[in-house]
Amino acid sequence: MARKKQSQNTDRLIEIINEILESRCSLSGRDKNLTNAVDKLGLLKKKRGKTNKEILETSIEALESIAEYFKS
């Protein structure tokens, strides 16, 4: 059940990031941070048999990209 909830949370985060990207009038250089985050989260959805460590590392990388977007 935990993996199902994780998958749902990942899907929702991807949806939210895509909504942010779609609502912007023009794309800027910092939007690559959000695109990078979507790509990282997409890897979580595609790759099967991930260890908890791999999931955590990929999630951290995605969140760092999101944080960088909002910081700049």
Z-matrix of the N, CA and C atoms (Angstrom, degrees):
N
C 1 1.439
C 2 1.530 1 111.31
N 3 1.326 2 117.72 1 -33.38
C 4 1.455 3 120.93 2 -179.27
C 5 1.528 4 110.95 3 -62.84
N 6 1.316 5 117.35 4 -40.33
C 7 1.470 6 120.44 5 179.96
C 8 1.531 7 110.48 6 -66.70
N 9 1.322 8 117.31 7 -36.46
C 10 1.461 9 120.58 8 178.30
C 11 1.523 10 110.21 9 -64.49
N 12 1.315 11 117.44 10 -44.13
C 13 1.466 12 122.27 11 178.43
C 14 1.521 13 110.21 12 -64.22
N 15 1.322 14 116.65 13 -41.45
C 16 1.460 15 120.94 14 177.85
C 17 1.529 16 109.88 15 -60.81
N 18 1.311 17 116.52 16 -43.77
C 19 1.453 18 121.09 17 179.72
C 20 1.530 19 111.07 18 -62.35
N 21 1.319 20 116.53 19 -41.54
C 22 1.467 21 120.73 20 178.27
C 23 1.526 22 110.59 21 -64.27
N 24 1.320 23 117.21 22 -42.05
C 25 1.464 24 121.32 23 178.61
C 26 1.525 25 111.23 24 -63.97
N 27 1.323 26 116.22 25 -40.85
C 28 1.462 27 120.96 26 178.27
C 29 1.522 28 110.15 27 -63.77
N 30 1.323 29 117.19 28 -44.90
C 31 1.465 30 121.38 29 177.67
C 32 1.522 31 111.26 30 -57.90
N 33 1.316 32 116.14 31 -44.97
C 34 1.472 33 120.51 32 -178.15
C 35 1.528 34 110.78 33 -65.78
N 36 1.307 35 117.95 34 -40.73
C 37 1.458 36 120.84 35 178.64
C 38 1.525 37 110.88 36 -64.10
N 39 1.314 38 117.29 37 -41.80
C 40 1.468 39 121.29 38 176.61
C 41 1.526 40 109.93 39 -60.73
N 42 1.333 41 117.47 40 -43.67
C 43 1.465 42 121.61 41 178.75
C 44 1.525 43 111.32 42 -59.99
N 45 1.323 44 116.45 43 -44.79
C 46 1.465 45 120.82 44 -178.84
C 47 1.531 46 110.93 45 -63.64
N 48 1.319 47 116.54 46 -44.75
C 49 1.466 48 120.18 47 179.66
C 50 1.527 49 110.03 48 -63.01
N 51 1.325 50 117.04 49 -42.45
C 52 1.466 51 119.98 50 178.58
C 53 1.525 52 111.45 51 -64.13
N 54 1.320 53 118.31 52 -35.40
C 55 1.464 54 121.33 53 175.96
C 56 1.526 55 110.38 54 -63.73
N 57 1.320 56 116.95 55 -41.16
C 58 1.469 57 120.54 56 177.67
C 59 1.524 58 109.86 57 -61.67
N 60 1.326 59 116.36 58 -46.55
C 61 1.463 60 120.28 59 -178.98
C 62 1.532 61 111.30 60 -63.47
N 63 1.322 62 117.53 61 -40.04
C 64 1.465 63 121.19 62 -178.66
C 65 1.525 64 112.12 63 -71.60
N 66 1.311 65 117.94 64 -30.05
C 67 1.458 66 120.37 65 -175.87
C 68 1.524 67 113.09 66 -81.84
N 69 1.306 68 117.12 67 -12.07
C 70 1.464 69 120.15 68 179.76
C 71 1.517 70 109.49 69 -78.04
N 72 1.322 71 116.18 70 137.35
C 73 1.466 72 121.16 71 -178.97
C 74 1.527 73 111.63 72 -68.90
N 75 1.308 74 116.00 73 -42.51
C 76 1.452 75 119.51 74 179.80
C 77 1.518 76 108.94 75 -134.47
N 78 1.284 77 114.62 76 146.56
C 79 1.452 78 119.70 77 179.79
C 80 1.519 79 109.40 78 -85.49
N 81 1.289 80 116.20 79 138.60
C 82 1.459 81 120.75 80 178.66
C 83 1.521 82 108.79 81 -116.83
N 84 1.315 83 115.15 82 175.02
C 85 1.458 84 120.29 83 179.86
C 86 1.511 85 112.20 84 -61.92
N 87 1.329 86 116.70 85 -31.28
C 88 1.458 87 118.91 86 -177.73
C 89 1.531 88 112.75 87 -75.06
N 90 1.327 89 116.99 88 -14.73
C 91 1.464 90 119.92 89 177.33
C 92 1.521 91 112.32 90 -65.07
N 93 1.336 92 115.51 91 -19.83
C 94 1.473 93 118.50 92 177.07
C 95 1.523 94 110.58 93 -61.98
N 96 1.340 95 116.78 94 -26.95
C 97 1.461 96 119.76 95 176.92
C 98 1.524 97 111.13 96 -63.50
N 99 1.331 98 116.01 97 -42.12
C 100 1.468 99 119.28 98 178.69
C 101 1.526 100 111.07 99 -70.01
N 102 1.313 101 115.71 100 -39.83
C 103 1.461 102 119.37 101 177.67
C 104 1.524 103 110.46 102 -62.15
N 105 1.318 104 116.05 103 -40.81
C 106 1.463 105 121.21 104 177.53
C 107 1.535 106 110.32 105 -61.81
N 108 1.337 107 116.28 106 -41.54
C 109 1.464 108 120.02 107 179.33
C 110 1.522 109 111.01 108 -63.18
N 111 1.331 110 116.96 109 -42.04
C 112 1.470 111 120.50 110 178.15
C 113 1.519 112 110.27 111 -62.37
N 114 1.324 113 116.54 112 -41.55
C 115 1.471 114 120.51 113 178.73
C 116 1.535 115 110.95 114 -61.59
N 117 1.335 116 116.06 115 -44.90
C 118 1.476 117 119.77 116 179.59
C 119 1.530 118 110.94 117 -63.05
N 120 1.321 119 116.22 118 -44.65
C 121 1.464 120 119.68 119 179.70
C 122 1.523 121 111.33 120 -66.60
N 123 1.325 122 115.77 121 -33.11
C 124 1.462 123 119.95 122 176.51
C 125 1.523 124 111.69 123 -62.73
N 126 1.340 125 115.81 124 -34.62
C 127 1.467 126 119.37 125 177.22
C 128 1.530 127 110.88 126 -63.02
N 129 1.328 128 116.02 127 -35.68
C 130 1.465 129 119.01 128 178.13
C 131 1.528 130 111.11 129 -63.27
N 132 1.332 131 115.92 130 -33.65
C 133 1.460 132 120.18 131 -178.48
C 134 1.529 133 111.58 132 -75.44
N 135 1.325 134 116.92 133 -33.50
C 136 1.460 135 120.48 134 -173.58
C 137 1.522 136 113.35 135 -84.92
N 138 1.296 137 116.51 136 -42.72
C 139 1.455 138 120.82 137 -172.34
C 140 1.518 139 111.00 138 -79.14
N 141 1.292 140 117.01 139 126.50
C 142 1.465 141 122.67 140 178.18
C 143 1.518 142 109.80 141 -98.65
N 144 1.302 143 117.13 142 158.17
C 145 1.452 144 121.94 143 176.41
C 146 1.513 145 113.83 144 72.46
N 147 1.311 146 116.16 145 30.27
C 148 1.458 147 120.11 146 -179.70
C 149 1.524 148 110.03 147 -76.58
N 150 1.307 149 114.88 148 144.89
C 151 1.462 150 118.89 149 174.07
C 152 1.527 151 108.24 150 -82.92
N 153 1.311 152 116.35 151 161.92
C 154 1.462 153 120.08 152 177.71
C 155 1.528 154 110.93 153 -59.32
N 156 1.329 155 116.77 154 -35.82
C 157 1.458 156 121.07 155 179.32
C 158 1.529 157 110.45 156 -64.41
N 159 1.321 158 117.83 157 -44.21
C 160 1.468 159 121.56 158 178.64
C 161 1.528 160 111.09 159 -62.68
N 162 1.314 161 116.44 160 -41.36
C 163 1.460 162 121.11 161 178.92
C 164 1.517 163 110.12 162 -62.80
N 165 1.313 164 116.51 163 -45.88
C 166 1.455 165 121.49 164 -179.30
C 167 1.523 166 111.20 165 -63.75
N 168 1.316 167 117.67 166 -45.38
C 169 1.465 168 121.27 167 -179.35
C 170 1.528 169 111.48 168 -62.76
N 171 1.314 170 117.04 169 -43.63
C 172 1.460 171 120.81 170 179.62
C 173 1.526 172 110.68 171 -66.76
N 174 1.314 173 116.87 172 -39.89
C 175 1.466 174 120.98 173 177.82
C 176 1.520 175 110.86 174 -63.30
N 177 1.309 176 116.92 175 -41.84
C 178 1.469 177 121.06 176 179.09
C 179 1.529 178 110.41 177 -63.52
N 180 1.321 179 117.07 178 -42.74
C 181 1.463 180 120.59 179 178.63
C 182 1.526 181 110.51 180 -61.05
N 183 1.319 182 117.46 181 -42.55
C 184 1.459 183 121.42 182 179.06
C 185 1.527 184 110.67 183 -64.75
N 186 1.316 185 116.97 184 -43.62
C 187 1.464 186 120.26 185 -179.96
C 188 1.521 187 111.83 186 -67.37
N 189 1.314 188 117.68 187 -33.25
C 190 1.464 189 120.57 188 175.83
C 191 1.528 190 110.33 189 -64.08
N 192 1.327 191 116.74 190 -39.19
C 193 1.465 192 120.47 191 177.70
C 194 1.525 193 110.84 192 -65.26
N 195 1.326 194 116.40 193 -41.20
C 196 1.466 195 120.41 194 178.69
C 197 1.530 196 109.95 195 -64.70
N 198 1.319 197 116.76 196 -44.29
C 199 1.459 198 120.77 197 179.09
C 200 1.528 199 111.21 198 -61.34
N 201 1.314 200 116.98 199 -40.16
C 202 1.455 201 121.06 200 178.87
C 203 1.538 202 110.83 201 -63.55
N 204 1.302 203 116.80 202 -36.89
C 205 1.468 204 121.18 203 177.24
C 206 1.521 205 110.65 204 -60.62
N 207 1.331 206 116.33 205 -48.19
C 208 1.456 207 119.50 206 -176.65
C 209 1.529 208 112.88 207 -77.35
N 210 1.330 209 116.87 208 -19.52
C 211 1.455 210 120.40 209 178.66
C 212 1.525 211 111.34 210 -75.37
N 213 1.330 212 115.83 211 -35.73
C 214 1.469 213 119.17 212 -176.25
C 215 1.504 214 113.40 213 -87.02
